[in-house]
Amino acid sequence: MAALTLADVLLAQRTLRAYLQPTPLHNYPALDAVVGAPTWIKHENYQPIGAFKVRGGIHFMAHLPADQRARGVVTASTGNHGQSIAYAGRLFGVAAHIVVPEGANPLKVEAMRSLGATVHFHGADFEACKRHGRTLEAEQGLRFISSGDEPLLIAGVATHTLELLAQQPNIELIIVPVGGGSGAAGAALVAKAINPAVRVVAVGAEGAPAGYLSWRDHAARSAPIQTFAAGLATGEAFLMPQAILWEKLDDFVLVSDDAMRHAMRLYLEKVKTLAEPAGAASLAAALAFPELVKGRRTALILSGGNASLEELGAVL
Ligand SMILES: Cc1ncc(COP(=O)(O)O)c(C=O)c1O
């Protein structure tokens, strides 16, 4: 497969225009004071499913060949990717099967079901779900959708960065959360193509460092998953986004679950907006690593707002 380029993302943007509005990019002076730099928030929590992943799902489904549309699709998800595929499945009339871990966020499971997807509970974590998804693919002839190693998903989610650089062309730093790495790979691909001087920094969970270790070592690494941030809870690297990150990412930091909780509270207090743990990770990184943001016009990807009431209660 040819390497993804800015042209692929421009095409994705054109496809998505019929289905999604651009999300707002706002500056909040009350937050600037806490972060210590002029900061813009990219509100992917205002997407129709409450997370940026919907960009990838719709783009993928729009290009799915007719025979695969007729057979249906299967994917593994801790929540938002599954919602994205369910949303896109409904949009294009494709049967969607989503494998989720036993303890998946009930809010996200309910959302997938209400979008018409069939939800399969399987195993304790994302890795077990992926294996079961492959089994369903083999047994039922469904098209398995990898949440990371899928160029149409990466080009789709990358449109968030295309959009934000059009909204605020003088951004100097973008901080973007990483689970499988599609969002960060897309951000780095777009930012470096438009202006190589823009720094792109990825943030992962200390409790799920597989993505960070794979980036650091330029090789696939796996690691245990011990984080409450479902969107960042990936135990094995996805090599397609990693290859882009190896080439284009400036830095990769890890934050604790406590730092994400604190950032969720700040979003509620200063921005009056709801971030889920993964969505709050970019703000957590800006606070934990002040030298990264100091003096730089910074964009934080607030990647999702699907916190369950239990999560929110515990955080407050
Ligand atoms: C809210 C949220 N943020 C960040 C991520 C990480 O995205 P990626 O898997 O593209 O690295 C996810 C993944 O599901 C997510 O749901």
The ligand as an SDF file (V2000), in Angstrom:
LIG
                    3D

 16 16  0  0  0  0  0  0  0  0999 V2000
  -11.7100    9.5150   23.3940 C   0  0  0  0  0  0  0  0  0  0  0  0
  -10.5400    8.8450   22.7610 C   0  0  0  0  0  0  0  0  0  0  0  0
   -9.3630    9.4780   22.7370 N   0  0  0  0  0  0  0  0  0  0  0  0
   -8.2650    8.9340   22.1960 C   0  0  0  0  0  0  0  0  0  0  0  0
   -8.3040    7.6630   21.6530 C   0  0  0  0  0  0  0  0  0  0  0  0
   -7.0700    7.0870   21.0490 C   0  0  0  0  0  0  0  0  0  0  0  0
   -7.1620    7.0950   19.6660 O   0  0  0  0  0  0  0  0  0  0  0  0
   -6.2530    6.1810   18.7450 P   0  0  0  0  0  0  0  0  0  0  0  0
   -6.6830    4.7670   18.9820 O   0  0  0  0  0  0  0  0  0  0  0  0
   -6.5310    6.6590   17.3940 O   0  0  0  0  0  0  0  0  0  0  0  0
   -4.8660    6.3950   19.1980 O   0  0  0  0  0  0  0  0  0  0  0  0
   -9.5060    6.9490   21.6390 C   0  0  0  0  0  0  0  0  0  0  0  0
   -9.5750    5.6200   21.0570 C   0  0  0  0  0  0  0  0  0  0  0  0
  -10.5660    4.9570   21.0920 O   0  0  0  0  0  0  0  0  0  0  0  0
  -10.6580    7.5520   22.2130 C   0  0  0  0  0  0  0  0  0  0  0  0
  -11.8190    6.9200   22.2330 O   0  0  0  0  0  0  0  0  0  0  0  0
  1  2  1  0
  2  3  1  0
  2 15  2  0
  3  4  2  0
  4  5  1  0
  5  6  1  0
  5 12  2  0
  6  7  1  0
  7  8  1  0
  8  9  2  0
  8 10  1  0
  8 11  1  0
 12 13  1  0
 12 15  1  0
 13 14  2  0
 15 16  1  0
M  END
$$$$
